């Protein structure tokens, strides 16, 4: 399963922590966010994918999710503009620096 922006959910620590109900992993994730000056409570580190009814609170306003929904797409990769400039920026700014911290594999986009 992939997120709308292209992350392989099986490689996402938040997804894995939710699927395995692993509070130890949630604490690791929470610490990473604290290093970025983002305070997220353990209870909010739950996600079963952005297409599910249970995703991280921080992702509720995701512009990629909104864009996909408006265009009737399951994922960004279905869009003829993929990868758009915004998604490229997001990948370089947030996803690549989080490899090994939030995402355990380079299996992204």
N, C-alpha and C positions, 0 to 999 in steps of 0.2 A: 504494500500500500504506500502511496506517495501523498505528501501534502500538496496543496494547491500550488505552492511555489516550487515544488520539486524535491523536497527532502524525502528520502526514503525513511518512512516512519520507524522501521525496524532498527535504524541506525541512530535514532534520536533517544537520548537518555531520558527525557521526560516521558516519552511514550513507553519506553521499557520499564521505567520506575512505576508507571501507572499499571501497565499490564501485569507486572510482578508484585505489585503493592510493596515496593521497596523504599522504605523511608530513609535508609542509609544513602541510597543513590539520590533521593530528593534533597538530602542535606548537602551533598556534593554540588548539586545543581544550584541550590540556594546560595552556597558560598561563592560560586562563579558569578552569579548575578550581583551579589554584594560587592564583589571586586569592581563591578561596573556601576556601582552606586544605585542599584535597582533593588528595592526591598520587596521581595515576594515571600509570602507565608508558605510554609510547607503544604498546607491544605490546598493552595492554589497551584501547586506544581503537579497538575493532573492533565493528561491529554491522551485521547485515543484517536487522534487524527482530526484535522480541521474539517473533514466531511462528516464527522460524528457529532453527537450531541454533547460530547465531553471534550472540550479543548481548553487550553490554558486561557485564563482570564486576560492575560496580556495580549493574546492573539485575537480577541473579539473584534477589534477594529482593524484587522489586517487589510491593507489596501489590495493585496493580491487576491485574497479571498473575495473581497467585494467586487473586484474587476472580473474575476471568473464567474461569479454569480450573475453579474450584469450581462455578461456575454454568453451565458448558458454553457460554460465550459467546466469540465471536471478539474482541470489543471492548466497552469500557464503554458505548458508545453504544447497544448492543443491550439494555441493562438497563433495566427499567421505572423504576428509581430514578435514572437518568441525568439530569443530572449530580448525583451524590451530594455531600454536604457535604465529604467527604474529597477528592474529585477537584477540587472548586471551590477548596479551600484549596491543593492542590498546584499548580494552574494559576496562581493569584495569587502564590504564594510562590516558585515555581521556574521555571515556564515563561515567564510574561510578562517577568520580569527577564532571562531569557536570550535574548530575541529579538534577533537580529542577532549574537549571540555563539555560541550553539550551534544555534539554529534560525534559518534565513535568510528565513523568511516568517511572516506572521501567519496562515497557513493551518492553524490549530490549533483543534480542537473546533469 
